[in-house]
Amino acid sequence: MNSTSEDPSLDEAPILHVDLDAFFASVEMLDDPSLRARPLAVGGSGERGVVASVNYEARRYGVHSGMSSVVARRRCPDLVIVAGHFDRYEAYSRDFHAVVNDLTPTFEPLGLDEVFADLRGLARLGIRPLAAARSLRERVRGELRLECGVGLARNKLFAKLASRRAKPFIENGEVREGPGVVWVSPAREVAWLEELPVRALWGVGPATESKLAQLGVRAVRDLRHIDEVALARYVGTSMAATLVGFSRGEDPRAVVVERTAKSLGHDQTFARSLSGADLVRAVGHHAAVVSRALRERHVVARTLSLTVRYDDLSSVTRSQTLSFGVDDPDAIAALGEALLESIPVRGAVRLLGLYASSFVAREANEVQLRFAWPGGDASSSDDGRRRQVGREALRDAVDEVRARFGVRAVARASELGSEGVRIDRQRGDAPFGPRPDDGRGGASGP
């Protein structure tokens, strides 16, 4: 089909990128409409909290994602900070993906609120890219009551840049409406490659931006005049090749259809840094959260990873892949404690993360009779194996009761407190930092 500058063909704009606007904050405003007219941030409200999402009222004051909550409140004293509800974001994300899937099954989710889609499969239906993009945006707005920006381009690089340009923006302290849908024509490609700062490129964060500045690279056009080998000494060989390609408008990445999560976990920033026995207990709390998430998905994990971040912000990670899968909280805790013992002690720990990956369907799990922890004390690994094997009937019974009557309907002795059943944090509680009154902290990640 022929095209005009206003109506590209699928050959000219095969890649679509849709990005939900201020996603977490938007969901919170849908659940509580009283927040709409107020400057709102989703994040941790304590001294170690981080802003994850803000509405446009907050952006007018210069508050943005990634900012510390302390700085955000300094810029906007009336800022409302809510801890976030990750289960709600996941539910909206599933609905969002279902809407995209109705357009084309060839789509690639990026987190909860972004999707790339390849539209070439629509050619047989006679659908044009701009019509598809506008229809998708209207469905998201009408059915989910969420705003989004949609970008169309010949590759992922320009499609993502376009979706950003499609959104509302702040100008002179006022919110201006974006176009909603933006197509990157060949002429626009050339203009953007000349005017964009290097920070606008995929994968360029503050650290990479700083390294590039040392080379005098501040704009995308500067990358075309730098030796790739010299660039690699600063950012690595792969990143150097990618950036040089981007500077020429090249991006060979295809849309990869991926429906299953590759990992899940729980990380927690503590209101008060931990050490010793408190840190070991925290591993147990994390193990309980990860165990529940695995069992909800009917999978076991063969790989466990533990990350600690010290008060000086340095981090250390240890991982181990097992010969069988685990989903028992005590088994995961025993293995997590063994990983913790292998990490050097550098002082108090401000963040602890426990992650599971290499999933296997629970029915296909084969637990070996003998299991030894490589390079470590066999007792903790043997204990983990025994608990994984010997407690399956108990785990299934507890799951069934909780599914029918609620998570607090049944508990182990360790979960009983003076006020009744105390269930460890759910995955996604206070995802972005500890609350001010929260001694245990609580930032969890998916």
SVG drawing of the C-alpha trace seen along z (x, -y; Angstrom):
<svg xmlns="http://www.w3.org/2000/svg" viewBox="-15 -29 55 70">
<polyline fill="none" stroke="black" stroke-width="0.4" points="0.0,0.0 1.2,-3.5 1.6,-5.9 1.8,-9.5 3.7,-11.3 0.4,-11.2 -0.4,-7.6 2.5,-5.2 2.4,-1.6 3.2,1.4 6.6,1.6 7.3,-2.0 6.0,-1.6 6.0,2.1 6.9,1.6 4.5,0.2 5.5,-0.8 2.8,-1.6 3.6,-3.0 1.0,-3.5 1.2,-7.0 2.2,-7.4 1.0,-3.9 1.2,-3.3 0.0,-6.7 -2.9,-6.4 -4.1,-3.1 -4.0,-4.7 -6.1,-7.6 -8.6,-5.2 -8.9,-3.3 -9.1,-6.6 -10.5,-9.4 -9.9,-11.9 -6.2,-11.8 -6.8,-13.1 -6.5,-16.8 -3.6,-16.4 0.1,-16.0 0.7,-12.3 3.7,-10.0 3.8,-6.2 6.9,-5.2 8.5,-4.8 7.6,-7.7 10.5,-7.1 13.9,-8.6 15.2,-5.8 12.1,-5.8 12.3,-6.3 9.6,-7.8 8.5,-5.2 5.6,-7.0 4.1,-10.5 1.0,-12.2 1.2,-15.4 0.2,-17.6 3.4,-16.4 5.5,-16.8 4.6,-20.5 6.8,-20.9 9.7,-19.0 9.0,-15.7 10.0,-12.7 10.5,-8.9 13.8,-7.8 14.0,-10.8 14.4,-10.3 11.2,-10.8 13.0,-13.3 13.9,-15.5 10.4,-15.1 8.8,-16.4 11.2,-19.3 10.1,-20.3 6.5,-19.7 5.5,-20.0 1.9,-19.0 3.0,-15.8 0.9,-12.7 3.0,-9.6 1.3,-6.2 3.1,-2.9 1.7,-1.2 -0.4,1.9 1.5,4.2 -1.3,6.7 -3.5,4.0 -0.8,3.0 -0.4,6.6 -4.2,7.0 -4.3,3.8 -1.2,5.0 -2.9,8.3 -5.9,6.4 -3.5,4.2 -1.8,7.1 -5.1,8.7 -6.1,5.5 -2.8,5.6 -3.2,9.3 -6.5,8.5 -4.7,6.4 -1.8,8.8 -0.4,11.8 3.1,10.7 3.9,8.5 6.7,8.2 5.9,6.9 8.5,4.7 7.6,4.8 4.0,4.1 3.3,0.9 5.1,1.1 4.7,3.3 6.4,3.6 4.3,5.1 5.1,6.2 2.2,5.1 3.3,6.9 0.8,9.7 -2.0,7.3 -1.2,6.9 -3.6,9.6 -6.4,7.7 -5.7,4.5 -5.1,2.5 -2.9,-0.5 -0.5,-1.3 -1.9,-4.6 -5.5,-3.3 -4.3,-0.3 -2.4,-2.6 -5.3,-5.0 -7.7,-2.1 -5.5,-0.6 -5.1,-3.8 -8.9,-4.4 -9.4,-0.9 -6.9,-1.4 -8.6,-4.7 -12.1,-3.4 -11.8,0.0 -9.0,-0.5 -9.5,-4.2 -5.7,-4.7 -3.8,-7.1 -1.0,-6.0 1.4,-7.2 1.8,-5.1 4.8,-5.3 5.1,-3.9 8.4,-3.4 10.5,-1.1 12.4,0.2 12.3,0.4 14.6,-2.6 12.4,-5.1 9.1,-3.5 10.1,-4.0 11.3,-7.5 8.0,-8.2 5.8,-6.9 7.5,-9.3 6.8,-12.2 3.2,-11.2 2.5,-11.7 1.6,-14.9 4.4,-17.2 5.1,-20.0 5.8,-23.4 6.2,-26.6 4.7,-24.8 1.5,-23.8 0.5,-20.4 0.3,-20.3 -1.5,-17.5 0.6,-15.3 -0.5,-14.0 -1.3,-10.6 0.1,-8.8 3.4,-9.7 4.8,-8.1 8.5,-8.6 8.9,-9.4 12.3,-9.3 12.6,-13.1 11.8,-13.0 14.4,-10.2 17.1,-12.5 16.0,-15.5 15.9,-13.5 19.3,-12.0 20.6,-15.5 18.9,-17.1 18.5,-14.3 20.7,-14.2 22.5,-10.9 20.5,-10.3 17.4,-9.7 18.9,-6.5 17.9,-3.1 20.1,-1.8 21.8,-5.2 21.3,-5.9 23.1,-8.4 26.3,-6.2 26.6,-5.7 25.8,-9.3 28.6,-10.4 31.1,-8.0 30.1,-9.4 30.5,-13.0 34.1,-12.2 34.6,-11.5 32.8,-14.7 29.7,-12.8 26.6,-14.6 24.3,-14.4 23.5,-11.4 25.2,-13.1 28.5,-13.1 28.5,-9.3 29.0,-9.2 32.4,-10.9 33.9,-8.7 36.0,-5.6 34.0,-2.5 37.1,-0.8 37.8,-3.9 34.1,-4.0 34.3,-0.3 36.9,-1.1 34.4,-3.2 31.1,-1.3 32.0,2.2 32.2,3.7 28.5,4.7 27.2,1.3 29.6,-0.6 28.4,1.3 24.8,0.7 25.3,-3.1 27.1,-3.6 24.3,-1.7 21.7,-3.9 23.5,-7.0 22.9,-6.0 19.3,-5.0 20.1,-1.3 18.4,1.1 18.1,4.8 16.3,6.0 13.1,8.0 9.9,8.2 10.3,11.3 7.1,12.9 7.6,13.9 4.7,14.7 6.2,16.3 8.2,14.6 11.8,15.7 12.3,14.8 10.5,13.6 11.7,12.3 11.4,10.1 13.8,7.3 13.5,5.1 15.0,1.8 15.1,1.7 14.2,-1.4 17.1,-0.4 20.0,1.5 20.3,5.1 23.1,7.4 23.6,10.8 20.5,12.6 18.2,9.9 19.5,10.4 19.1,14.2 15.5,13.7 15.0,11.3 16.1,14.2 13.3,16.2 10.7,13.5 11.9,13.2 11.8,17.0 8.1,17.1 7.2,14.4 9.0,16.1 7.6,19.5 4.0,18.1 4.7,16.6 6.1,19.8 3.2,21.9 0.6,19.4 2.2,20.1 2.5,23.9 6.2,23.9 9.4,24.7 12.7,22.9 16.1,24.5 18.1,21.3 18.2,19.0 20.0,15.7 20.7,13.5 21.7,9.9 22.8,7.6 23.4,3.9 25.5,2.3 25.2,-1.2 28.0,-2.4 25.7,-1.3 28.0,1.4 26.2,4.7 27.1,8.4 25.1,11.2 25.5,15.0 23.6,17.6 23.2,21.3 21.5,23.6 20.2,26.8 19.7,30.3 16.0,30.0 13.4,27.4 12.2,25.9 9.1,24.1 9.0,24.8 9.6,21.7 11.9,23.4 13.9,25.1 14.3,21.8 15.3,20.2 17.9,22.8 19.5,22.4 19.2,18.6 21.0,18.6 23.8,20.7 24.2,18.1 24.3,15.4 27.1,17.2 29.1,17.1 28.9,13.3 31.6,11.3 30.6,9.2 31.2,5.5 28.9,4.0 25.2,3.4 22.9,4.3 20.3,1.7 18.7,3.9 18.3,7.7 16.9,9.4 16.0,13.1 15.2,14.2 14.1,17.4 14.5,18.5 14.9,21.5 11.3,22.6 10.1,26.1 6.4,27.2 5.7,28.6 4.5,31.9 7.8,32.4 10.0,31.7 12.4,34.5 14.1,34.3 17.3,36.3 17.9,38.5 21.3,37.1 22.1,33.4 25.3,31.6 26.0,27.9 29.1,27.2 31.8,25.8 29.7,25.4 28.3,27.1 26.2,30.1 23.9,29.9 21.9,26.8 21.4,28.2 20.4,31.6 17.9,29.9 16.6,28.0 16.1,31.2 14.4,32.9 12.0,30.0 11.2,29.8 10.4,33.5 8.9,34.2 6.5,31.2 4.7,31.3 1.4,32.7 1.4,30.0 2.1,27.2 -0.7,28.4 -3.1,28.5 -2.2,25.0 -2.6,23.7 -6.0,25.2 -7.3,23.8 -5.9,20.3 -7.3,20.4 -10.8,21.1 -10.8,19.0 -8.1,16.4 -4.4,16.1 -4.8,15.8 -7.1,18.7 -4.3,21.1 -0.8,20.5 2.4,22.1 3.4,21.5 6.1,19.0 3.3,17.0 1.4,16.5 1.8,13.3 0.1,11.5 -2.5,10.0 -3.2,13.2 -1.8,14.6 1.1,12.6 1.8,13.3 5.1,12.2 4.8,9.4 3.1,10.2 5.2,9.8 4.7,6.2 3.9,4.7 5.5,1.2 7.4,1.9 9.6,-1.3 11.0,-1.8 10.1,-1.5 7.3,-3.5 8.3,-5.9 6.7,-3.7 7.9,-0.5 10.8,1.1 11.0,4.0 11.2,1.8 9.7,3.2 10.6,2.7 9.8,5.7 10.3,6.2 8.8,8.5"/>
</svg>
